[in-house]
Amino acid sequence: MRAMLGVALAGTLTFACAHDDSAVKRAFKLPPSADLHYKIQARHKGFSISGQALTKWRVADGKYTLDTVTRAMMFGTVLEDKSAGTIDSYGIAPDQFYEKRIRKDPWTATFDRQRNRLSFSLSKQTYPLKGGEQDRNTAQWQLAAVARAAPEKFTPGSQWTFFVAGRRDAETWTFKVIKQETVRTGMGPVAAIHLSKLQSPDGHDQTIDLWLAPGHEWYPVRVRFADNEGERIEQILDKIVKK
C-alpha cells in the first residue's frame, strides 16, 4: 500500500522516448505565489485511503520554487517533491527536481543549463535541453501559465504538449482540453477547465486528469491519477492562501 501511494501520487511513467520535439515558445503568465491545500482520496485493492497535501508555489525575481508534501492517515508523509529553477523566455525552467517517497531513497532529475543536459540520478539516460522542458510537477503549472496568457485558446479539443522529466527518463506529455466542468472543492463549487493527458500508443502509462480554475488564477483545483488496473489517487483543492 505504501508503495502504491508513492508511485501513484508521483504520476510515475517508466518508458523513454527521444527528445524529438522542437522547442516551442508560447506566451505565458505565471500564477501568483500561493499555498494550495488539498484533500487526498486513494483506492487500492478495495481499500479507501485519505490524506492531505500542501503545495507551496513561489515565484519572484526571475526564480521559482515548487514544493509539495503529501501525507496519508496511518502512514504519515508518503511523498515529498521539490522543484526549483528560473523563469526564462519559455516560462518555468527547472534546475532540479527532487523526490522522496516513503521507505525509498530520494532521486533527482537535473537540468544542467551550463552543459545543456537533462540527466537522472537513477539512470544514465540524458537528453539535450532545447528549451521548455518541465518536470512532473512544473508541467501543470507551465500549462496554467500558458492558459493565463491565452485563455481563449483553451477550447475543447485543443492540445498542449510539453517534454517532461520523470524518474529515469523523460517523455512527451500532451494534454487535451475536454470541457468546462464544475468541481466541488473545500471553497464551494468552482468552474474549471478539464484537461486529460493523452496515453502512449501502448496504453500502459497512467492516465492524468487535471482541472484548472480560470476564476482562481488557473490554479489546479483537482488532479486525478489512475492506472489500467483500477487504482486511483485524487486530490481536490481545499483552500488557497496567496503569498
C-alpha positions in Angstrom: 0.0 0.0 0.0 2.8 2.4 0.8 4.5 1.7 -2.5 1.2 2.2 -4.4 0.7 5.6 -2.7 4.2 6.8 -3.6 4.0 5.6 -7.2 0.5 6.8 -7.9 0.9 10.2 -6.3 4.0 10.8 -8.2 2.4 10.0 -11.5 5.2 7.7 -12.5 5.9 6.8 -16.1 8.6 4.3 -16.8 9.3 4.3 -20.6 11.6 6.6 -22.5 11.3 8.4 -25.8 13.7 10.5 -27.8 13.5 14.3 -27.4 12.5 14.9 -30.9 10.2 17.8 -30.2 11.2 21.2 -31.4 11.2 23.8 -28.6 8.0 25.8 -28.6 7.8 29.3 -27.2 4.3 30.3 -26.1 3.1 33.4 -24.3 2.9 32.7 -20.5 1.7 34.5 -17.4 2.7 32.7 -14.2 0.1 32.3 -11.4 0.9 34.3 -8.3 2.6 32.7 -5.3 0.3 30.7 -3.1 -0.1 27.8 -0.7 -2.6 25.2 -2.0 -4.1 22.8 0.4 -5.6 19.6 -1.0 -7.6 16.6 0.3 -6.4 13.2 -0.9 -8.5 10.1 -1.7 -7.0 6.9 -2.8 -8.4 3.5 -3.8 -6.1 0.5 -3.6 -7.2 -3.2 -3.7 -10.6 -2.3 -2.4 -9.3 -0.1 0.4 -10.0 3.6 0.7 -7.2 5.8 2.0 -7.5 9.5 2.8 -4.9 12.2 3.5 -3.8 15.7 2.6 -1.2 17.5 0.5 0.3 21.0 0.7 1.7 22.6 -2.4 3.9 25.7 -1.9 4.3 27.7 -5.1 6.6 30.7 -5.1 7.7 33.0 -7.9 9.7 36.2 -7.6 12.8 37.9 -9.1 13.0 35.6 -12.1 13.1 32.4 -9.9 10.6 29.9 -8.6 10.2 27.1 -6.1 7.5 24.4 -6.1 7.3 22.1 -3.0 4.7 19.5 -2.2 4.3 17.3 0.8 1.7 14.5 0.8 0.5 12.8 4.0 -1.8 9.8 4.4 -3.6 8.7 7.5 -1.8 5.9 9.3 1.3 6.3 7.1 2.5 9.9 7.7 4.5 11.6 5.0 4.4 9.4 1.9 5.8 11.8 -0.7 7.9 14.9 -0.8 8.6 16.7 -4.1 10.8 19.8 -4.6 11.4 21.7 -7.8 13.5 24.9 -8.2 14.8 26.9 -11.0 14.4 30.1 -13.0 12.0 31.8 -15.4 13.2 32.1 -18.9 11.8 33.0 -22.3 9.9 29.7 -22.4 8.4 30.0 -18.9 9.3 27.7 -16.0 12.8 26.4 -16.4 13.7 23.8 -13.7 17.2 23.4 -12.5 16.5 20.4 -10.3 13.6 18.2 -9.3 13.8 16.1 -6.1 11.5 13.4 -4.9 11.5 11.3 -1.7 8.9 8.5 -1.2 8.2 6.6 2.0 10.8 4.0 2.7 12.6 4.8 -0.6 15.9 6.6 -1.3 15.4 10.1 -2.9 16.1 10.7 -6.6 16.7 13.8 -8.7 16.3 15.0 -12.3 18.9 17.7 -13.1 18.5 20.3 -15.8 22.1 21.4 -16.3 21.9 24.7 -18.1 25.7 25.1 -18.4 26.2 21.7 -20.0 22.8 21.9 -21.8 21.9 18.4 -20.5 19.0 16.7 -18.7 20.1 13.8 -16.5 18.8 11.5 -13.8 20.3 10.1 -10.6 18.6 6.7 -11.2 19.8 6.1 -14.7 22.4 7.1 -17.3 19.8 8.4 -19.7 20.4 12.0 -20.9 18.7 14.5 -23.2 19.8 17.8 -24.7 18.0 20.8 -23.4 16.2 22.5 -26.2 14.0 24.9 -24.2 10.7 24.5 -22.4 11.4 21.1 -20.7 9.5 20.5 -17.5 9.5 18.1 -14.5 6.4 16.2 -13.5 5.3 18.9 -11.0 6.0 22.0 -13.0 4.2 20.7 -16.1 0.8 21.6 -14.8 2.0 25.0 -13.6 3.5 25.7 -17.0 0.2 24.7 -18.5 -1.6 27.1 -16.1 0.8 29.9 -17.1 0.1 29.4 -20.8 -3.6 29.3 -20.1 -3.5 32.5 -18.1 -1.8 34.2 -21.1 -4.2 32.9 -23.7 -7.4 31.6 -22.1 -9.3 32.0 -25.4 -7.2 29.2 -26.9 -8.1 26.6 -24.3 -11.1 25.4 -26.1 -12.4 21.7 -26.2 -10.2 19.6 -28.4 -7.1 21.9 -28.2 -3.9 20.1 -27.3 -0.8 21.3 -25.4 2.5 19.4 -25.5 5.5 19.5 -23.1 8.6 17.4 -22.7 8.6 16.2 -19.1 11.3 14.6 -17.0 10.4 11.6 -14.8 12.4 9.3 -12.5 14.7 7.6 -15.1 13.9 9.3 -18.4 11.7 11.9 -20.0 8.8 11.8 -22.5 6.3 14.0 -24.3 3.1 14.8 -22.4 0.2 16.0 -24.4 -2.8 17.5 -22.6 -6.2 17.7 -24.4 -8.9 20.1 -23.3 -12.1 18.2 -22.6 -14.6 20.8 -21.5 -15.6 23.2 -18.7 -16.9 21.4 -15.6 -17.9 22.3 -12.0 -15.6 20.9 -9.3 -16.8 20.7 -5.7 -14.0 22.0 -3.5 -13.5 23.0 0.0 -14.2 26.5 -1.2 -17.5 25.5 -2.8 -18.3 24.8 -6.4 -15.6 26.0 -8.8 -15.8 26.3 -12.6 -12.7 24.6 -14.1 -11.3 23.5 -17.4 -10.9 19.7 -17.6 -7.7 18.5 -19.4 -6.6 14.9 -19.8 -3.1 13.7 -20.7 -3.2 11.5 -23.8 -1.9 8.0 -23.3 1.0 6.5 -25.1 0.3 4.1 -28.0 0.9 1.0 -25.8 -1.6 2.4 -23.2 0.4 1.2 -20.2 1.1 4.6 -18.7 -1.1 6.2 -16.0 -3.9 8.5 -17.0 -3.7 12.0 -15.6 -6.7 14.3 -15.5 -6.3 17.9 -14.5 -8.8 20.7 -13.7 -7.6 24.3 -13.8 -9.8 27.1 -12.4 -9.8 30.3 -14.5 -11.6 32.2 -11.7 -8.8 31.3 -9.3 -5.7 32.2 -11.3 -5.9 28.9 -13.2 -4.6 27.0 -10.1 -5.1 23.2 -10.2 -8.2 22.6 -8.2 -8.4 18.8 -9.0 -5.9 16.3 -10.1 -6.5 12.6 -10.7 -4.1 9.7 -11.4 -5.3 6.3 -12.5 -3.8 3.1 -13.9 -5.2 0.4 -16.1 -5.8 -1.9 -13.0 -8.3 0.4 -11.5 -6.1 2.0 -8.8 -6.8 5.7 -8.4 -5.4 8.7 -6.5 -7.4 12.0 -6.5 -6.6 15.4 -4.9 -9.2 18.2 -4.6 -8.4 21.7 -3.5 -9.5 22.6 0.0 -8.0 26.1 0.4 -5.9 28.7 -1.3 -3.6 31.0 0.7 -2.0 33.6 -1.5 1.5 34.8 -0.6 
